[in-house]
Amino acid sequence: MTILFIWSNTISWGDYVDRKRLILEAATKSFTLFGYKATTMDQVAKIANVGKGTIYTFYKNKEELFQEIVQSVIQEMKIKAEGTLTNNETFQERVHKVLYELLHYRTHHQLLIKLSQEETEMRTPAVKEMVKEIETAIISYVEEKVKVAIEDKEIEPCNPKLTAFLLLKIYVSLVFDWEQQNDPLSKEEIAQVLEMYLFKGLST
């Protein structure tokens, strides 16, 4: 990502950071309220109470601004997931906690809710790419957990990326697809299903 703003002595570092934060917060609010397609740089400038030219000193276009927000959301998701983990947990417990927290975050974050609606209804290319990018980030994150479990001999050697992909897809199916025609499964029931149908096949 190219940042066009060049910091100099004409503006303090604190002002630079504050302006950028203000723009990111305003853009996040605009994307949440209006979606990606309907958001304009004029709207962001109005919400941030800055001139539109100020935004262009930091970001060359809406796409670049959106991308930085997406990366920030992904990092926040990972931090939330890590915050659920404690010492002396099994691989199964860690994966269950991580996937539950990541999906909970994705389905309760107002920006992601709005963008998911836009992706479903309008198929906006940039939003479709965002959804794909977040899923890829989740798979990569879980993949690292799988690699550690293999190294620690908690599970049998396997393809970490494929295993992470399957774990995510199964979890999504249990949380969302199952509920379309059945009573929702509790967090504990989901853990039991994963244990019965998947983890026992991986355990050493």
C-alpha positions in Angstrom: 0.0 0.0 0.0 1.3 3.4 -1.0 1.0 6.2 1.5 1.3 9.6 -0.2 1.7 11.7 2.8 5.3 12.7 3.6 5.7 13.8 7.2 7.8 17.0 7.6 8.5 19.6 10.3 5.5 21.6 9.1 3.3 19.2 11.0 4.0 17.5 14.3 4.1 13.7 14.4 1.2 13.8 16.9 -1.0 15.8 14.4 0.0 13.4 11.6 -1.2 10.3 13.7 -4.3 12.1 14.8 -5.4 13.1 11.3 -4.8 9.6 9.9 -6.8 8.1 12.8 -9.6 10.6 12.3 -9.8 9.7 8.6 -9.8 5.9 9.3 -12.5 6.3 11.9 -14.6 8.4 9.5 -14.1 6.0 6.6 -15.1 3.1 8.9 -18.2 4.9 9.9 -19.1 5.7 6.3 -18.6 2.1 5.1 -20.7 0.9 8.0 -23.5 3.3 7.3 -23.6 3.3 3.5 -21.6 0.3 2.4 -18.5 0.3 0.2 -20.1 1.2 -3.1 -22.1 4.2 -1.8 -19.2 5.6 0.2 -17.4 8.6 -1.3 -14.4 10.5 -0.3 -16.6 13.6 0.1 -18.6 11.7 2.7 -15.5 10.6 4.5 -14.2 14.1 4.5 -17.5 15.5 5.9 -17.6 12.9 8.7 -13.9 13.5 9.6 -14.4 17.3 9.3 -11.4 17.7 7.1 -10.9 18.8 3.5 -11.1 16.1 0.9 -7.6 17.1 -0.2 -6.3 16.1 3.3 -7.5 12.5 2.7 -5.7 12.3 -0.6 -2.4 13.2 1.1 -2.7 10.0 3.0 -4.6 7.7 0.5 -4.6 7.9 -3.2 -8.2 6.5 -3.5 -11.1 4.8 -1.7 -9.7 1.4 -2.5 -6.5 2.0 -0.6 -8.4 3.5 2.3 -10.7 0.5 2.4 -7.8 -1.9 2.3 -6.1 -0.4 5.3 -9.4 -0.7 7.3 -9.7 -4.4 6.2 -6.2 -5.1 7.4 -7.0 -3.4 10.7 -10.1 -5.6 11.1 -8.1 -8.7 10.4 -5.5 -7.8 13.1 -8.3 -7.0 15.6 -9.9 -10.4 14.9 -6.6 -12.2 15.6 -6.1 -10.3 18.8 -9.6 -11.2 20.0 -9.0 -14.8 19.2 -5.6 -14.9 21.0 -7.3 -13.3 24.0 -9.5 -16.4 24.5 -6.6 -18.8 24.9 -5.0 -19.9 28.2 -2.1 -22.2 29.1 -2.5 -26.0 29.2 -5.3 -26.2 26.7 -5.6 -29.1 24.3 -5.5 -28.5 20.5 -9.2 -29.2 20.3 -10.0 -26.6 23.0 -7.8 -24.0 21.3 -9.2 -24.5 17.9 -12.8 -24.5 19.2 -12.2 -21.2 21.1 -10.4 -19.6 18.2 -13.0 -20.4 15.6 -15.9 -19.5 17.9 -14.4 -16.1 18.6 -13.4 -15.4 15.0 -16.9 -16.2 13.7 -18.6 -14.4 16.6 -16.5 -11.3 15.7 -17.3 -11.6 12.0 -21.1 -11.9 12.6 -21.3 -9.1 15.2 -18.9 -6.4 13.9 -21.2 -3.7 12.4 -18.9 -3.0 9.5 -18.6 -6.6 8.5 -22.4 -7.1 8.8 -23.0 -4.2 6.4 -20.4 -5.4 3.9 -21.6 -8.9 4.0 -25.1 -7.7 3.1 -23.6 -5.7 0.3 -21.7 -8.7 -1.0 -24.8 -10.8 -0.9 -27.1 -8.2 -2.5 -24.9 -6.3 -4.9 -21.8 -8.5 -5.4 -19.6 -5.5 -5.2 -16.1 -6.7 -6.5 -14.1 -4.9 -3.8 -16.4 -6.3 -1.0 -16.2 -9.8 -2.5 -12.4 -9.5 -2.4 -12.7 -8.4 1.3 -14.8 -11.4 2.3 -12.3 -13.7 0.6 -9.3 -11.9 2.2 -10.8 -12.3 5.7 -11.5 -16.0 5.1 -8.0 -16.5 3.9 -6.7 -14.7 7.0 -8.7 -17.0 9.3 -7.5 -20.1 7.5 -3.9 -18.9 7.7 -4.3 -18.2 11.4 -5.8 -21.6 12.2 -3.1 -23.2 10.0 -0.4 -21.9 12.3 -2.2 -23.5 15.3 -2.3 -26.8 13.4 1.4 -26.6 12.6 2.2 -26.1 16.3 0.0 -29.0 17.3 1.8 -31.2 14.8 5.2 -30.1 16.1 4.1 -30.8 19.7 2.8 -34.2 18.6 -0.7 -33.4 19.7 -2.1 -34.5 16.4 -1.0 -36.8 13.6 1.0 -35.3 10.7 -1.4 -33.8 8.2 -1.7 -31.0 5.6 -2.0 -27.9 7.9 -3.6 -25.6 5.3 -6.2 -28.3 4.3 -6.9 -29.1 7.9 -7.5 -25.4 8.7 -9.7 -25.1 5.7 -11.8 -28.1 6.7 -12.0 -27.0 10.3 -13.3 -23.5 9.3 -15.9 -24.9 6.8 -17.2 -27.5 9.2 -17.5 -24.9 11.9 -19.3 -22.5 9.6 -21.7 -25.2 8.6 -22.4 -26.1 12.2 -23.0 -22.5 13.2 -24.9 -21.1 10.2 -26.1 -23.8 7.8 -27.4 -26.1 10.5 -29.5 -23.3 11.9 -31.5 -22.8 8.7 -33.6 -25.9 9.3 -32.7 -27.0 12.8 -32.4 -25.6 16.4 -29.1 -23.8 16.9 -26.3 -25.8 18.4 -24.8 -24.5 21.7 -21.1 -23.8 21.9 -20.7 -27.0 23.9 -22.6 -29.0 21.4 -20.4 -27.7 18.6 -17.4 -28.7 20.5 -18.8 -32.2 21.1 -19.5 -32.6 17.3 -16.0 -31.6 16.4 -14.6 -34.0 18.9 -16.7 -36.9 17.8 -16.4 -36.5 14.0 -13.1 -34.8 13.5 -10.6 -34.6 16.3 -10.7 -38.3 17.3 -9.4 -39.0 13.8 -6.5 -36.6 14.3 -5.5 -37.4 17.8 -2.4 -39.5 18.5 
